[in-house]
Amino acid sequence: MKSIKSKLLLSHFFIIMLVTTLFSTLFLYGVHRYYYQGAKEAFAERVDILSAYYNKFINNETLREKATEIFQQLPTADYMNIQVLDLSGKVLMNANGFEQEGRLSSPDIAGAIQAGEGSWTGRLEQGGEHLMAYSYALYREDSVVGVVRFVTSLSAIDKLYKEIVLATLALSLGIIAASFIVSLFLSSRMVGPLFELRRVANAYIKGDFHVRSENRQHDEIAVLGQTMNVMAEEILKTDKLKHEFISTVSHELRTPLTSIQGWSETLLTGDMEDKEELLDGLQTIRDEAKRLNGMVNDLLDFSKLQAKHLEMHPTRWNVGELLSELKVQFSAHLDLKGVTLRTEYDTNAGYITADRNRMKQVLINLLDNAIKFSHEGGEVLLRAERLEQELQLEVVDEGEGIAPADLEKMMTKFFKGKSKQSGSGIGLALSKEIVELHGGSMSMDSELHKGTTVTIILPLDSSVLM
């Protein structure tokens, strides 16, 4: 498996090689065209003028007389060789003024005889010298009697072009080498933070959430590292809350179990004829068992909620009827605590489509908290008000209130307040989750020693969200 570093390095190297090769090729093509095409055009222009002059002013002579006239007026150009040939390709006279043995056969000569002019660029079979040749027909009256051939060597241009090619290759290799070094540095700089994240992640896998990413850069990887740091802090907080929750639940479960066990032993060893003691014991066992059952149900519901298995069954029901039902249900508890429950709603509250049992569970939890933290002689208000397309439910008490530092955390799972009467730490979190499953919202406003208000906003028809 290739590492990210090698992949980055190879991809950068490939791109650099591709771009450098492309630009070098285009540059050398341009240089080649500039020098060779330029030399060809300049040479062609010069010899074209000379051939036109020869045919215009040396027209009626024989081929040999034409050759003599041409070499008598030969231009002083050391880069150009002139040859006069007959139609068979025999050189009648060259730049030295002598006849050359043998016959020449070249595309430019054939082109001149057939079409009046021809050109050729190539290398000699003997020696391999790079040449460029232009041939033009020589006329006597209207008939072709021979060929004048202009030849120049391209060796100087070849040497210059070779030097340019070598310089370009050296420069390209230098650019590639420098780019490779830079790519190696950049890839190491990019992969280094990833190794840091891997170190942190491995520590998290082993359960050590105290390790932190130390990347001090300002890029996306650094942001990811900071996110992992925040995640670890939240995990530690949640883990702490979870331990506190387990401790609290153990204590909360132990209290009713101790009462049940104590009264059971008292009744078993006591006087069964003492009806007053028997009734007190049975009532205590019933109340503690009921309390224990409520705690277990909360735990089961919360577990289902976390596993996304908490089912909702929306039906259409009357809000006022539920509030009246809750007032009757809490009457005995209210008398015991010396607290008054007042309900406020009008006919506009009307009907709502939601899971009635779940919403009743939420309101029972809120009312139970409000009564628990109310002072004797205090009042708890349960109010329902219909907005445009929503229903607003409020539970208001005049009890202890909540400290500002704890208010934001009250509906966080596993969080317990500092009050001795605080419960398991899941009731409010569970209620909030149930409300949000209905598409609503739940908020809390409190002032220490003055009371707390919990507000629920629900859509009138929650069935479309389930």
N, C-alpha and C positions, 0 to 999 in steps of 0.2 A: 504494500500500500504506500503510495507516494504521500509525502508530507505536504502540508500547505505551503511551506517554505519552498520546497522543490518545484511545486506547481506554479507558484508565483514567479520564481526565478526562470523557469522554462518558458512560461508565457511571455514574460518581459523580454527574454532573450530572443524568442522567435519573432516578436513584433519588431524589435530593434533590427534584427537581421533582415527581415522582410523590407522594412522602410529604407535601411541603408543600401541594400542591394538594388531596390527600385530606383532610388535617387542616383546612385552611382551609375547604373545602367543608362538612365536618361541623360545624365551629364556626359558620359562617354559617347553616347549616340550623338548628342548635340555637338561635341567637340569634333567627332569624326566627320559629321556632315559639314561643319564649318570649314575645316581645313581641306578635306578632299573635294567637297563640292565647290568650295571657293576656288581651289586651284584649278579644278576642271573648267569652271566658268571663265576664269581669267585667261587660261590657256586657250580655250575655244574662241574667245573673243579676239585674241591677238592673231591666231592663225587664220581665223575667218577673214580678217582684214587683209592679211598677206595673200591668201589664195585668191581673193577677189581682185586684188591688184595685179597678180600675175596673169589671170585670165583676161583682164581688161586691156592691159598694156603690152602683154606679150602674147599675141593671139595668132599671128600668121606664120610664125616660125615653126621649124620642125621641133620634135621633142628634145633632141640634143641641143639645139640652139636655145630652146626655152630653159634647159637645165643650166647652160652656160650663163644666160642672162640672170637667172635666179641666184646663182652663186656669186656672180659679180656684185649683185645688190643685196647680198646676205646680211641680215641685221646682226648687230653685235649682241648676242644673247647666249651666255655660256650655259644657260640651263636648257637650251633647245637644240636639237639636232634635226637637220633637214635632209631628206632623201628624195631623189627623183627616180621614179620607177617606170618601166614600160608596162604594157598591158599584161605581160607574162609574169610580172613580179620581179624582174631583174632590176637591180639597182644600177642605174646609169651613172649616177653621181651622188656622193654623200657629202657630209659637212667638210671633209678634207679635200673635196674636189676630185676624188678618184672613183673609178668604177669598182663595184663590190662584187665579188664572186658569189655564185649561188643565187637562189631565188627566194623571195620572201612570200609567205602566205599567212595573212592575218585578216581577221574580220573587217578591220578598218579599210584595208586595201580593196577587198572584195566589195565592200559597201560603196567605196568611192567610184569604182568601175561601173557598178550597176546603178547606183542612185545619185552619183555626183559627189557624195561625201560619206565618211564613215568614221567611227571611233572605236577604240579598244583600250581596256585597262587590264593589265595582268602581269605575269612574271615570265621572264625568259626561261626557256628550257635549260639553257646553259648559264650557270651562275645564279639564276633565280632573282635577277634584279627586277624590282617593281617599276613598271613603265606605264606611261599613258601616251597614246598615239592618236592623232587626227590625220586623216587622209582626204584629199580633195582631187577631183578629176581635173586634168589639164586639157583644154580644148584647142583644136585647130579648126577655125571656123565653127561648125556645129558638131564636130566629131571628137570623141574622147580619144586622145593619143597617148595619155600617160597619167601618172599620179604623182602629186607632190605630197610628201609625208612629213609631218612634224612630230617629233618624239621628244619627250622629257622624262627625266627620272623622278620618281616619288620617294627616293631613299631618304631625303632630308625630312620630308613630311612624316614618313614612317618612323624615323628616329624620334622626332618631336612628339608624335602621338604615343609612341611606346613609353617615353618619359612621363607623359601626362597620365597614361594608364597606371604605371607603377606608382606615381604619386597619389592617384585616386585610391588605389588599392591599399596603400600604406595608411592613408587618412581614414579609409573605411574601417580597416582593422583596428586602428587606434580608437575610433568612435565606438566600435563594438566592444573593445576591451574596457574602455572607460564606462560605457553603459552597463556592462556586465558587473563591474565593481559597484557602481551606483545601485543597480538592481539588487545585488547581494546585500548591500547595506540597508536598502529600503525594505526588502523582504524580511530581513532579520529584525528590523525595527517594528514591522507590522506583526510578525509572528510572536515576538517577545511578550506582548500583552496577552496573547492567546495562551501562551504557556503559563502566565500568571493566573489567568482564569481557570485553566485546567488544574493548577495547584489548589486553588480555592475550592473548585468543584469536587476534587478528590477528598478534600478535608470534610466537605459537607456530606459526601457519601459515607464517610466513616463516622458521621455524627458529631463532628467538631464544628459547631456553628459560631465559634469565637474567632475563626480566621477571617481576615478581611483582605480585599483586593487593594493593592497599593499602587495601582496605575495612576500616575499624576498627569497624564496627557488630557487633551480636550477633544477627543474624537468619539466615534460611536462605541468603540470597544471600551473606552474609559467609562462611558455612560452605562454600558452593560455591567461593568464591574461595580459601579456605584449601586446599580439596581440589585445586584447580587448581595451587596453589603446590606442594603435596606431589607431585602428578603430574609437574610440571616437574622437581622435584628428582630424582625416581625416573628420569625419562627421561635426565637428565644423567648420573646414576650408571650407568644401563644403557649409555648411549652411551660413557661412559668405559671400562666393562668390555668393551664390544664392541671398542673400539679396541685395548685391551690384549689381548683374545682374538685379534684378527686378527694383532697383532704376535707373540703367542705361537705361534699356529698356523703362521705363516710361519716362525718359528724352528724349531718342531718338525718341519715338513716339510722345511726346508732341511737339517737334520742328517742324516736318513737318505738324502736325495737326494745330499748331498755324499759320504757314505760309499759309496753305490752307484756314483756317478760316479768317485770316487777309485779304488776297487778294480777297476772296469771298465777304467780306463785302465792301471792297474798290470798287470792280467792280459793286456791286449792288447799291451803293450809289453814284458812280462816273459818269463821263460823258461817256456814251456808244459810243459817236462819236469819242472819243480819241482812235484811233486804236493802237497807240504805247503803251499806258498804258494797253489797253485791251490785246494786244499780250504778253506784259511782265507778266501780271497777269496770263493769261492762261498757259504760258510756265512755270512759277513758280509752279502753281498748278499741272501741268502735271509732272514736275520733282520731286516735293515733294511726289506726289501720287505714282510715280514710286519707289522712295526711300522707302516709307512706305510699298509698296507691296513687295519689296525685303526683308525687315526686317520680315514681316509676313511670307513670304515663308521660310526664314531661320528658324524661330521659328517652323513652321509646320514640316519642314524636320527634325529638331533636335528632336522634339517630337516623330516623327515616328521612328527615329533612336534609341532613348532610349527605345521605345516599341517594337523594333525588327520588325517594319512593313515597313521599307524603302525598296522598291522594286528596283531591278536592272534589266535592259533589255539590255544585251550585244549584240552589232552588230559589224560588221567589217567596219572600216572607216579609211580614210587617215589622218595621223597626220598633214601633211603639210597643207592640206586644212583647218583644224580646226584652226591652228595658223594664217593663212591668214585671215580667217573669224573674228577672235578675233581682229586682227589689224585694220580692217575696222570698227568693232563695237565700238572700243574705240577711234576712230579718233577724234570725236567731243569733247570727254572728255579730250583727250590729248591736243588739241588746247586750251581749256579753262584753263588748268593747266600750259601750256607752257612746257610740258614734251614730250620727244620723245620715241616711242616704236620701238624697233628693234627686228626682229625675225631671228633666225638662225636655219636652218634645212637643211638636204640634202636628196637626194632620198633614202638613206639607212634607213631613219626614217620609210618610207613605211607605211604599214597598221598595225592596232592593233585591237584586239577583246576586247571591253569593252563597258560600258554604255556611249555613246557619250554625252548625255545631262548632266549626272552627272559629267563627267570629264570636260565638258565645264563650268559647275557651279563652280567646284573647281578652274579652271584657272581664271575665271572671278573674283572670290573672291580674289585670290592671286594678280592678276593684279590691282584690285581696291585698295588693300592695298598698293601695291608698288607705284602706282601713287599718292595716298593720302599722303604718307610720303616722296615723292620725292620733292626736291627743284625745283624752276622754272629754266628751262634750263637743267634740269637733264635728264638722259636717263634710260629707263627700258628695260632689255633684256629678251626676251622669247625664250628659246633655247630647241631644241629636238635632242636627240642623241640615236641611237640604239646601245645597247650593244649586248652580245651574244644571250641571250634569254629574254632580258628585254628592256624596253624603259625608258630612263631617260629624265625627263622634269625639267627645271630650270627656275625660275623667279628671276632675279637679279635687284636690284635697288641701287641707290647711295644716298639714303635718310638719315633720321635721325639715323637709326640703333636702336638696342635694347640693353639695359643695361644687363650685364651678369646675374644679379640677377633675371631678368624677363624672360631671354631667355628660361630657362627650363620650364617655366609655360605658355608660349605663346599659346601652343596648348592644354592647359587644359580647360575644359569647365567652363564657367562663369568667366574666368580670363580676366581682362581688364588691358591693359598697362597704364602707367602713363601719356602718351601723351594725350593732349586735343582732339586729333583727333581719339582716340581709339573708336572702335565701341561697339557692344553689348556684345562681349566676347564669341560668339558661332561660328563665321564664320570659324576660323582656326580649332577649335575642330571638327566642322561638316565636313570640308574638309579632315581632317586627318582620320576620321571615314570612309568616302566614299572611300578614297584611300585604306584603310586597308580591306574594304569589297571586293575590287578587288584583294586582295592578295598582295598588294604592301606596300610601306612604304613612309613616308613623314618626312623630317627632315629640320631643320632650323639652319642657321649659320649667325651670325651677329656681327658687330663691331660698337660700338657707334660712331655716327657722320660720319660713312663711308659707311654704307649701309647694306643690308640684302640679303641673298640668300636662297631661299626655293627650296629644291630638292625632286622630286617625282620619285620613282622607281616603274614601273609597269611591270607585266608579259605580254608577247606579246599576250597571250590568257587567259583572265580572266574568260571566260565562264565556264571552268571546275571547278571553285571554287564557282559557284553560283547555 
